[in-house]
Amino acid sequence: MQDFSKFLEICGWVAIIVSAVKGVQFLFSITPTGKLKVQVEKNTKHLEQDFERFKVLENDISSIKLKIEQSDRERAEDSKKLNASLNMIGTSVASILNHMIDGNGVEEMKEERDRLVTHFINKN
């Protein structure tokens, strides 16, 4: 019986100590300093979450920038090809007009035809 009483006494002391600690924590949490600490911890957690979201957004933006740069390079290359084709067509039209005006230059027309065919065959 004495062991049981000793056990109950120890349990009582443990309960008193735990209650005292919890009471002090509660009192600290309702004081301005405690409230400020809780708010700082909450804001710190939110800032960490925002920082992670910003890193994800930064990666997405970098990926989009790379795609835009690739598209710009492809567009510039297509523009160069288009200009070369337009120049070739313009030269051919000028040769045709010269032939129509003076009726000569059959050899020049054959050469122009060959350049035109080679240009468009090699383009693809």
C-alpha positions as CSV (number, residue, x, y, z in Angstrom):
1,M,0.0,0.0,0.0
2,Q,2.9,2.3,0.8
3,D,4.3,1.8,-2.7
4,F,1.0,2.8,-4.2
5,S,0.9,5.9,-2.1
6,K,4.4,6.8,-3.2
7,F,3.4,6.2,-6.8
8,L,0.4,8.5,-6.4
9,E,2.6,11.1,-4.8
10,I,5.0,11.0,-7.7
11,C,2.1,11.2,-10.2
12,G,0.8,14.2,-8.3
13,W,4.2,16.0,-8.4
14,V,4.5,15.2,-12.1
15,A,1.0,16.6,-12.7
16,I,1.8,19.7,-10.7
17,I,5.1,20.3,-12.6
18,V,3.4,19.8,-16.0
19,S,0.6,22.0,-15.1
20,A,3.0,24.7,-13.9
21,V,5.0,24.5,-17.2
22,K,1.8,24.7,-19.2
23,G,0.5,27.6,-17.1
24,V,3.8,29.5,-17.7
25,Q,3.6,28.8,-21.4
26,F,0.0,30.1,-21.5
27,L,0.9,33.2,-19.6
28,F,3.8,33.8,-21.9
29,S,1.6,33.3,-24.9
30,I,-0.9,36.0,-23.9
31,T,1.7,38.6,-23.0
32,P,2.7,41.1,-25.8
33,T,6.2,39.5,-26.0
34,G,4.6,36.0,-26.4
35,K,2.1,37.2,-29.0
36,L,4.9,38.9,-30.9
37,K,7.0,35.7,-30.9
38,V,4.0,33.7,-32.2
39,Q,3.4,36.3,-34.9
40,V,7.1,36.3,-35.9
41,E,7.1,32.5,-36.1
42,K,4.0,32.6,-38.2
43,N,5.4,35.3,-40.6
44,T,8.7,33.4,-40.9
45,K,6.8,30.3,-42.0
46,H,4.9,32.3,-44.6
47,L,8.1,33.9,-45.8
48,E,9.7,30.5,-46.3
49,Q,6.7,29.3,-48.2
50,D,6.7,32.4,-50.4
51,F,10.5,32.0,-51.0
52,E,9.8,28.4,-52.3
53,R,7.1,29.7,-54.6
54,F,9.3,32.4,-55.9
55,K,12.0,29.8,-56.7
56,V,9.5,27.8,-58.7
57,L,8.3,30.9,-60.5
58,E,11.9,31.9,-61.3
59,N,12.5,28.5,-62.8
60,D,9.3,28.8,-64.9
61,I,10.3,32.3,-66.1
62,S,13.8,31.0,-67.1
63,S,12.2,28.2,-69.1
64,I,9.9,30.6,-70.8
65,K,12.8,33.0,-71.6
66,L,14.7,30.1,-73.2
67,K,11.7,29.1,-75.3
68,I,11.3,32.7,-76.5
69,E,15.0,33.0,-77.3
70,Q,14.8,29.8,-79.3
71,S,11.7,31.0,-81.1
72,D,13.4,34.3,-81.9
73,R,16.4,32.5,-83.4
74,E,14.2,30.3,-85.5
75,R,12.2,33.3,-86.7
76,A,15.5,35.1,-87.6
77,E,16.6,32.1,-89.6
78,D,13.3,31.8,-91.4
79,S,13.5,35.5,-92.2
80,K,16.9,35.0,-93.7
81,K,15.7,32.1,-95.8
82,L,12.6,34.2,-97.0
83,N,14.8,37.1,-97.9
84,A,17.1,34.9,-99.9
85,S,14.1,33.4,-101.8
86,L,12.7,36.8,-102.5
87,N,16.0,38.0,-103.8
88,M,16.2,34.9,-106.1
89,I,12.7,35.5,-107.3
90,G,13.4,39.2,-107.9
91,T,16.5,38.3,-109.9
92,S,14.6,35.8,-112.0
93,V,11.8,38.3,-112.7
94,A,14.4,40.9,-113.8
95,S,15.9,38.4,-116.2
96,I,12.5,37.5,-117.6
97,L,11.8,41.2,-118.1
98,N,15.1,41.8,-119.9
99,H,14.4,38.8,-122.1
100,M,11.0,40.1,-122.9
101,I,12.3,43.5,-123.7
102,D,15.2,42.7,-126.0
103,G,14.4,39.1,-127.0
104,N,18.0,38.0,-126.3
105,G,19.7,36.4,-123.4
106,V,18.4,32.8,-123.8
107,E,21.6,31.5,-122.2
108,E,21.1,34.0,-119.4
109,M,17.5,32.7,-118.9
110,K,18.8,29.1,-118.8
111,E,21.4,30.1,-116.1
112,E,18.8,31.9,-114.1
113,R,16.4,28.9,-114.4
114,D,19.2,26.6,-113.1
115,R,20.0,29.0,-110.2
116,L,16.3,29.2,-109.3
117,V,15.8,25.5,-109.4
118,T,19.0,24.9,-107.4
119,H,18.0,27.5,-104.8
120,F,14.5,26.0,-104.2
121,I,15.7,22.4,-104.2
122,N,18.5,23.1,-101.8
123,K,16.3,25.2,-99.6
124,N,14.3,22.3,-98.4
